[in-house]
């Protein structure tokens, strides 16, 4: 009888595990990459080096630093910041 209960448990739980598999993979695929994109880096690297070199990355600190210097940023970097709304 214990073997039968285990089999029933496996059959009852297995569909939920299988159904959750694709959802987990889909959720992982939608995670945003950390750090700037290559386009953002190209547009703002010189401005970062000039104004924000000592800023520790994370929690939007670099973007905040660049925004504080907005009137002195290069046109490509300013445009990139404005287009991203960050």
C-alpha positions in Angstrom: 0.0 0.0 0.0 2.8 2.6 0.7 4.1 2.1 -2.9 0.6 2.9 -4.2 0.4 6.1 -2.1 3.8 7.2 -3.4 2.7 6.6 -7.0 -0.5 8.6 -6.5 1.6 11.4 -5.0 4.0 11.4 -7.9 1.1 11.5 -10.4 -0.6 14.3 -8.5 2.5 16.5 -8.2 4.2 15.8 -11.6 1.8 17.8 -13.7 2.5 20.9 -11.6 6.3 20.4 -11.8 6.1 19.9 -15.6 3.8 22.9 -16.1 6.0 25.1 -14.0 9.1 24.3 -16.0 8.4 26.4 -19.0 7.1 29.3 -16.8 10.3 29.3 -14.9 12.4 29.3 -18.1 10.3 32.1 -19.5 10.6 34.2 -16.4 14.4 33.7 -16.5 14.5 34.7 -20.1 12.8 38.0 -19.4 15.3 39.2 -16.7 17.0 42.4 -17.7 20.8 42.3 -18.1 22.8 44.0 -15.5 24.8 47.0 -16.4 24.8 49.2 -19.5 24.1 48.0 -23.0 27.0 48.3 -25.5 25.2 51.3 -27.0 24.8 53.0 -23.6 28.4 52.4 -22.8 29.6 53.8 -26.1 27.5 56.9 -25.7 28.5 57.6 -22.1 31.9 56.1 -21.4 33.9 59.3 -21.9 31.4 61.2 -19.7 31.5 58.6 -17.0 35.3 58.7 -17.1 35.3 62.5 -16.8 32.5 63.0 -14.2 31.7 59.8 -12.4 34.8 57.6 -12.3 34.7 57.1 -8.5 31.0 56.2 -8.4 30.2 52.7 -7.3 27.9 50.9 -9.7 24.5 49.8 -8.5 21.1 51.2 -7.5 21.2 53.8 -10.3 24.2 55.7 -8.8 26.0 56.1 -12.1 22.9 57.3 -13.9 22.2 59.7 -11.1 25.8 61.0 -11.3 25.5 61.5 -15.0 22.2 63.3 -14.6 23.8 65.7 -12.1 26.2 66.7 -14.9 23.5 66.8 -17.6 24.5 70.3 -18.8 28.1 69.2 -19.3 27.4 65.8 -20.9 28.2 65.0 -24.5 25.3 65.1 -26.9 25.2 61.3 -27.4 25.2 60.5 -23.7 22.5 63.2 -22.9 20.4 61.8 -25.8 20.8 58.2 -24.4 19.8 59.2 -20.9 16.8 61.1 -22.2 15.7 58.3 -24.4 15.9 55.7 -21.6 14.1 57.9 -19.1 16.6 56.7 -16.5 
